[in-house]
Amino acid sequence: MTYERPNITRLTPYTPGEQPAGTPTDRSQPPIIKLNTNENPYPPAQPVLDAIRNVSPDALRRYPPPTASAFRQAAADAHNLTPDHIIATNGGDELLRLAITVYCEPRGTYNNTDSPPVGWDKRSASHQSQSPTPGAGIGITDPTYSLYEVLAAIHNTPITRMPLNDDFSIPDDYPDRLNAANARLALIVNPHAPSGRLQPINQLADFAQRFNGILLIDEAYTDFAESNALELLDPARNLTNVLLLRTLSKGYSLAGLRFGYGLAHPTIITTLNKAKDSYNTDALAQAAAVAALQSRDHAAKTWQAVTAERTRLTDRLTDLGHRVHPSQSNFLLTTPTTNAKTLYQNLKAANILVRYFDHPRLTDKLRITVGTPDENNQLLNALEKLQ
Ligand SMILES: *Cc1c(COP(=O)(O)O)cnc(C)c1O
């Protein structure tokens, strides 16, 4: 006998990219070239490390500021908004989970059973009959960041999938399809993962106008792109249903810190705040996150280095016969000339980790994180030999 909900029994959990044991300085292991989880290949800024070291014993003894007020001010300054447009979260992933739990209805699990559960009474029965609107779930594109589906399955909310066009652009009737399905939350990752494609801002604005729900634009990779969707929050546009996700994991080299944030109209932020954990980001992370945004110039140098290498790697892979999807991100989706899964395995045997997705539209492709010039050269050399 187990006690979890049936949707959890059925759940296929998220598969994270491999994180090899041992540190890069561990001489007993051969060095691993890690190009599989879209981490920034350069270290975070020195002021970030100093901020962590300088956290006082008192700041650890006490609970942290519940809404990360200093961080929200720093983010407001960085984005030319006010702090009431910002929510700090424990990684961008927490914002995704929060948005799903706040906006989407779980399917009633005992509507179909003959015997109501203990504690079932008329009051909850009538509440039950009014409350869950059938289908008030999430809308996602296919393919997309695979965590979205997992979070929706945990919440047991319906999922509406919109197949992307062959070039990974979004069909124009996406909002109509979602409205017809009564979806409450549409998730668009932009630049798109795993292709790296940047969707045009006019299309996103149009979707926000037409969609009867919250449009969450996941900008995890925005620091490597030539534009972002911040202008959708301009009060002149009057879009009160747009929520932008940002993270320090990629652009600021802080995936280990677990810090992300949302940007939206204050009505959305107030609603999300009602449902978040009281102390969802810790004192060390808050101190580091403030320093990170204040050292944006350091981070921006890493973005330049990565985007320059992205161009070079695209060219060199193309020379090797790959079809490389144009990317505005810190990774490339590429179709090699030989079997992608075998190539992934052979690269792994050569201590080079890239990502292979066992997903219908991606089985002939690899997703490769852009590394340092040296890492990219080692990848290119290995590919020359292997394929
Ligand atoms: C990395 C990533 C996130 C957020 O990651 P965190 O490390 O939790 O901040 C969100 N969406 C996509 C598509 C990502 O790749």
The ligand as an SDF file (V2000), in Angstrom:
LIG
                    3D

 15 15  0  0  0  0  0  0  0  0999 V2000
   17.4630   27.1640  -16.5820 C   0  0  0  0  0  0  0  0  0  0  0  0
   16.0350   27.3820  -16.9340 C   0  0  0  0  0  0  0  0  0  0  0  0
   15.0800   27.9120  -16.0420 C   0  0  0  0  0  0  0  0  0  0  0  0
   15.3250   28.2770  -14.6300 C   0  0  0  0  0  0  0  0  0  0  0  0
   16.3010   27.6080  -14.0090 O   0  0  0  0  0  0  0  0  0  0  0  0
   16.6970   27.9180  -12.5020 P   0  0  0  0  0  0  0  0  0  0  0  0
   18.0530   27.3710  -12.3870 O   0  0  0  0  0  0  0  0  0  0  0  0
   15.6680   27.2390  -11.6600 O   0  0  0  0  0  0  0  0  0  0  0  0
   16.6310   29.3990  -12.3080 O   0  0  0  0  0  0  0  0  0  0  0  0
   13.8090   28.1350  -16.4860 C   0  0  0  0  0  0  0  0  0  0  0  0
   13.4710   27.8520  -17.7420 N   0  0  0  0  0  0  0  0  0  0  0  0
   14.3380   27.3530  -18.6270 C   0  0  0  0  0  0  0  0  0  0  0  0
   13.8940   27.0880  -20.0040 C   0  0  0  0  0  0  0  0  0  0  0  0
   15.6400   27.0850  -18.2450 C   0  0  0  0  0  0  0  0  0  0  0  0
   16.4890   26.5580  -19.1330 O   0  0  0  0  0  0  0  0  0  0  0  0
  1  2  1  0
  2  3  1  0
  2 14  2  0
  3  4  1  0
  3 10  2  0
  4  5  1  0
  5  6  1  0
  6  7  2  0
  6  8  1  0
  6  9  1  0
 10 11  1  0
 11 12  2  0
 12 13  1  0
 12 14  1  0
 14 15  1  0
M  END
$$$$
